[in-house]
């Protein structure tokens, strides 16, 4: 067990390699990897959160999932380093980028929870050319047979 465990978050758009880097870093460092809990991912898909839910409730669902994820990370940091594939920045930037909510409004709504959230020691922002990310998304969807609404919109924006 490390004397002081570190919390690393990997952020970026779909298809930039977040999961690949998270797995690599975990293997190299022995860190535990986290993503949003599977229950939230299922809920997100089942209610079509990114397609059918109004911006404010959508933000609240993402915030609740991030608070839960923060609890899981905080507990794991007692045992090991943690690498997290997405955290609060991802849903906020998505909603701001889609003009579903203004940045000042997102900050105002999430600020009261700032002291509760586990703060990353480092955030890596991965980027890729649109064509590269699109090719990765298409390959992943062919292999899995799944395509999230967000990934679908990214492919449609070509």
ABEGO torsion letter per residue (X at the ends): XBABBBBBBBBEBBGAGAAAAAAAAAAAAGBBBBBBBAAAAAAAAAAGAAAABBAAAAAAAAAAAAAAAAAAAAAAAAABBBBBBEBAAAAAAAAAAAGABBAAAAAAAAAAAAAABBBBABBBBBBBBAAAAAAAAAAAAAAAGBBBAAAAAAAAAX
